[in-house]
C-alpha cells in the first residue's frame, strides 16, 4: 500500500462495502483523525470543518451526514484491522 495522502478531500458519504476499498486506503489518515477527535469528545462541526473540509454553517446536512458516515466507516475499518491481526477474537 502506498502512503495515503495527509489531507485528502472526502466524498459526501464514506463507502459502505463489506470489504476495505481503495477509498479506505486513501483516507486512512482521515479515519485516524476522526477517531482521535471522537475519542477526545471534539465537536462534530469543528471536525467536519477541519478534517472533512465541509463548512457545517453553510452546508449543515451535508457536513453532518459526511461526518457520521466517515466516523462510522473509520470505526468499522479500525475493527477490521483488529480482526485481521487476530485481536478481539476469542
Order of alpha helices (4+ residues) and beta strands (2+ residues): alpha-alpha-alpha-alpha
